[in-house]
């Protein structure tokens, strides 16, 4: 029979929970999100180049969002809707005009808003299995675990068909109890549609800072930079998005 001292020594020597397992357990805590009300802002920058002609546009779109188990309610600023309507009239007169406000509204559909307000499922999908890398670092002045996973970037059917190479790397920083603090997602791909011409490539970089409260894991800040290049660089599209969400 073990002595009490032996039991205490054995318990003290037991290894700490693996960071990946701690993250999975913490994500399971967010299976029942509580109601939330946030003020949200999207700052969007678009830049399109076609045969050396560059067109740029910017938009800042504020909105209020209320979410619970039964509904998602969105309140738009009246000025945003007026600006979107004015852009449509401008495009009717000149089809090559860029419409950043209308593009921003497309980014803020119900699916995207729900996604920003409930990140647990997405993180669980990206962090399945053991991490490829694991280190101890400092994040915003506090000790954190840095975990790195690999994933297959999501591409269109055409991009997948002509794809030559793609790579996805997801890095997440977690606190001692497994709560996600922030993440970086980097995806790149390239391909060729013919032996001599038709090369294409692209990249998407997303940095996210999370908030965890009331059984809910949501985005506090997110910066996205995306680039798509087609026709050997003759057609290039760049998009930058910044989401900021604050509790109301």
C-alpha positions as CSV (number, residue, x, y, z in Angstrom):
1,X,0.0,0.0,0.0
2,X,1.3,3.4,-0.9
3,X,2.0,6.0,1.8
4,X,0.2,9.4,1.6
5,X,3.6,10.9,0.8
6,X,4.0,8.6,-2.1
7,X,0.5,9.5,-3.5
8,X,1.3,13.2,-3.2
9,X,4.5,12.7,-5.0
10,X,2.8,10.8,-7.8
11,X,0.1,13.4,-8.2
12,X,2.7,16.2,-8.3
13,X,4.7,14.4,-10.9
14,X,1.7,13.8,-13.2
15,X,2.2,15.7,-16.5
16,X,0.1,18.8,-17.2
17,X,-2.7,18.5,-19.7
18,X,-1.5,18.8,-23.3
19,X,-2.3,22.3,-24.7
20,X,-4.2,20.8,-27.7
21,X,-6.4,18.9,-25.3
22,X,-6.9,21.9,-23.1
23,X,-8.0,23.9,-26.1
24,X,-10.5,21.2,-27.2
25,X,-12.0,21.1,-23.7
26,X,-12.2,24.9,-23.5
27,X,-13.9,25.1,-26.9
28,X,-16.5,22.5,-25.7
29,X,-17.5,25.1,-23.0
30,X,-18.9,27.3,-25.7
31,X,-21.5,24.9,-27.0
32,X,-24.4,27.0,-25.7
33,X,-23.8,30.7,-26.4
34,X,-25.7,33.3,-24.4
35,X,-27.4,36.3,-26.0
36,X,-25.2,39.1,-27.1
37,X,-25.5,42.6,-28.3
38,X,-22.6,44.3,-30.2
39,X,-21.7,47.4,-32.1
40,X,-19.8,46.4,-35.2
41,X,-17.7,48.3,-37.8
42,X,-16.3,47.0,-41.0
43,X,-13.6,49.1,-42.8
44,X,-13.1,47.8,-46.3
45,X,-10.5,48.7,-48.9
46,X,-10.7,47.4,-52.5
47,X,-8.1,47.7,-55.2
48,X,-8.5,46.2,-58.7
49,X,-5.9,46.3,-61.5
50,X,-6.8,45.3,-65.1
51,X,-4.2,45.8,-67.8
52,X,-2.3,48.4,-65.8
53,X,-5.5,50.4,-64.9
54,X,-6.0,50.6,-61.2
55,X,-9.3,51.3,-59.5
56,X,-9.6,51.8,-55.7
57,X,-12.4,52.2,-53.2
58,X,-13.0,52.4,-49.5
59,X,-16.0,52.0,-47.2
60,X,-16.7,52.2,-43.5
61,X,-19.9,50.5,-42.4
62,X,-21.2,50.6,-38.8
63,X,-24.1,48.4,-37.6
64,X,-25.7,47.0,-34.5
65,X,-26.2,43.2,-34.0
66,X,-28.3,41.3,-31.5
67,X,-28.1,37.6,-31.4
68,X,-29.7,34.9,-29.3
69,X,-30.7,31.2,-29.7
70,X,-33.7,32.1,-31.8
71,X,-32.8,35.1,-34.0
72,X,-30.2,37.4,-35.4
73,X,-31.3,41.1,-35.6
74,X,-29.3,43.7,-37.5
75,X,-29.8,47.5,-37.4
76,X,-28.3,49.4,-40.2
77,X,-27.2,53.1,-40.2
78,X,-29.5,55.0,-42.6
79,X,-26.6,56.8,-44.1
80,X,-25.0,53.5,-45.1
81,X,-28.1,52.5,-47.1
82,X,-28.2,55.9,-48.8
83,X,-24.6,55.5,-49.9
84,X,-25.2,52.0,-51.2
85,X,-28.1,53.3,-53.2
86,X,-26.0,56.1,-54.6
87,X,-23.3,53.7,-55.6
88,X,-25.8,51.6,-57.6
89,X,-26.9,54.7,-59.5
90,X,-23.3,55.5,-60.3
91,X,-22.7,51.9,-61.6
92,X,-25.7,52.2,-63.8
93,X,-24.1,55.1,-65.5
94,X,-20.5,53.6,-65.6
95,X,-20.3,49.9,-65.2
96,X,-16.5,50.0,-64.5
97,X,-17.1,51.9,-61.2
98,X,-16.2,50.2,-58.0
99,X,-18.8,50.0,-55.3
100,X,-17.1,49.5,-51.9
101,X,-20.2,50.1,-49.7
102,X,-22.2,47.5,-51.6
103,X,-19.3,45.1,-51.4
104,X,-19.1,45.7,-47.6
105,X,-22.8,44.9,-47.3
106,X,-22.2,41.6,-49.0
107,X,-19.6,40.8,-46.5
108,X,-22.1,41.4,-43.6
109,X,-24.7,38.9,-44.5
110,X,-26.4,36.8,-41.8
111,X,-24.0,33.9,-42.2
112,X,-20.9,36.1,-41.7
113,X,-22.4,37.9,-38.7
114,X,-23.3,34.6,-37.0
115,X,-19.8,33.3,-37.7
116,X,-18.1,36.4,-36.1
117,X,-20.3,36.0,-33.0
118,X,-19.6,32.3,-32.6
119,X,-16.1,31.1,-33.3
120,X,-16.0,27.8,-31.3
121,X,-17.0,25.5,-34.1
122,X,-14.6,27.0,-36.6
123,X,-11.7,26.8,-34.2
124,X,-12.5,23.2,-33.3
125,X,-12.4,22.3,-37.0
126,X,-9.1,24.0,-37.6
127,X,-7.4,22.5,-34.5
128,X,-8.3,18.8,-34.9
129,X,-5.5,16.4,-34.0
130,X,-2.1,17.1,-32.5
131,X,-0.4,20.5,-33.4
132,X,2.5,20.5,-35.8
133,X,4.3,22.9,-33.5
134,X,4.0,24.0,-29.9
135,X,5.9,26.7,-28.0
136,X,5.5,28.9,-24.9
137,X,5.4,32.6,-25.7
138,X,4.1,35.9,-24.3
139,X,0.9,37.4,-25.8
140,X,-0.1,40.9,-24.7
141,X,2.0,40.6,-21.6
142,X,0.8,37.2,-20.4
143,X,2.2,33.7,-20.8
144,X,0.5,31.8,-23.6
145,X,0.9,28.6,-25.6
146,X,1.4,28.9,-29.3
147,X,0.0,26.0,-31.4
148,X,0.4,25.6,-35.1
149,X,-1.8,23.5,-37.4
150,X,-1.9,22.9,-41.1
151,X,-5.1,23.0,-43.2
152,X,-6.2,22.7,-46.8
153,X,-7.3,26.2,-48.2
154,X,-10.8,26.5,-49.5
155,X,-10.8,27.2,-53.2
156,X,-13.3,27.6,-56.0
157,X,-14.0,24.6,-58.2
158,X,-12.0,26.2,-61.0
159,X,-9.1,27.0,-58.8
160,X,-9.1,23.5,-57.4
161,X,-9.1,21.9,-60.9
162,X,-6.1,23.9,-62.1
163,X,-4.3,23.9,-58.8
164,X,-0.6,23.1,-58.6
165,X,0.2,23.9,-55.0
166,X,-1.5,25.2,-51.9
167,X,-0.6,25.6,-48.3
168,X,-2.5,26.6,-45.1
169,X,-1.1,27.4,-41.7
170,X,-3.2,28.2,-38.7
171,X,-1.5,29.5,-35.5
172,X,-3.5,30.0,-32.3
173,X,-2.4,31.5,-28.9
174,X,-4.2,30.1,-25.9
175,X,-4.1,30.9,-22.2
176,X,-3.2,28.4,-19.4
177,X,-6.8,27.1,-19.3
178,X,-7.0,26.6,-23.1
179,X,-9.0,29.8,-23.9
180,X,-8.1,31.1,-27.4
181,X,-6.6,34.6,-27.2
182,X,-5.7,35.2,-30.8
183,X,-4.9,33.5,-34.1
184,X,-3.2,33.9,-37.5
185,X,-4.4,32.1,-40.6
186,X,-2.3,32.2,-43.7
187,X,-3.3,30.4,-47.0
188,X,-1.5,30.5,-50.3
189,X,-2.1,28.8,-53.6
190,X,-1.0,28.8,-57.3
191,X,-1.8,27.1,-60.5
192,X,-1.6,27.3,-64.3
193,X,-4.5,26.9,-66.8
194,X,-2.2,26.1,-69.7
195,X,1.4,25.0,-70.5
196,X,2.5,28.5,-71.4
197,X,0.0,31.0,-70.1
198,X,-2.8,31.4,-67.7
199,X,-1.0,31.4,-64.4
200,X,-2.9,32.4,-61.3
201,X,-2.1,32.7,-57.6
202,X,-3.6,34.0,-54.4
203,X,-3.2,34.4,-50.7
204,X,-5.3,35.2,-47.7
205,X,-4.0,36.3,-44.3
206,X,-6.3,36.7,-41.3
207,X,-5.4,37.9,-37.8
208,X,-8.0,37.6,-35.1
209,X,-8.2,38.6,-31.5
210,X,-10.9,36.8,-29.5
211,X,-13.2,37.6,-26.6
212,X,-14.7,34.9,-24.4
213,X,-17.7,35.7,-22.2
214,X,-21.0,34.2,-21.1
215,X,-20.5,30.8,-22.9
216,X,-19.6,32.5,-26.1
217,X,-16.3,32.8,-28.1
218,X,-16.5,35.7,-30.5
219,X,-14.3,38.0,-32.6
220,X,-13.2,41.2,-30.9
221,X,-11.0,42.3,-33.8
222,X,-10.2,40.8,-37.2
223,X,-7.9,42.0,-40.0
224,X,-8.1,40.2,-43.4
225,X,-5.8,40.8,-46.4
226,X,-6.6,38.9,-49.6
227,X,-4.9,38.9,-53.0
228,X,-6.0,37.2,-56.2
229,X,-3.9,37.4,-59.4
230,X,-5.0,36.0,-62.8
231,X,-3.8,36.1,-66.4
232,X,-0.1,36.2,-65.4
233,X,-0.6,39.3,-63.2
234,X,-2.7,41.2,-65.8
235,X,-5.7,41.1,-63.5
236,X,-5.1,41.6,-59.8
237,X,-7.6,42.1,-57.0
238,X,-6.7,43.1,-53.4
239,X,-9.0,43.3,-50.5
240,X,-8.4,44.5,-46.9
241,X,-11.1,44.2,-44.2
242,X,-11.0,45.2,-40.6
243,X,-13.8,44.1,-38.2
244,X,-14.2,45.6,-34.8
245,X,-16.9,44.3,-32.4
246,X,-17.6,45.8,-29.0
247,X,-20.3,44.9,-26.4
248,X,-23.3,47.2,-26.1
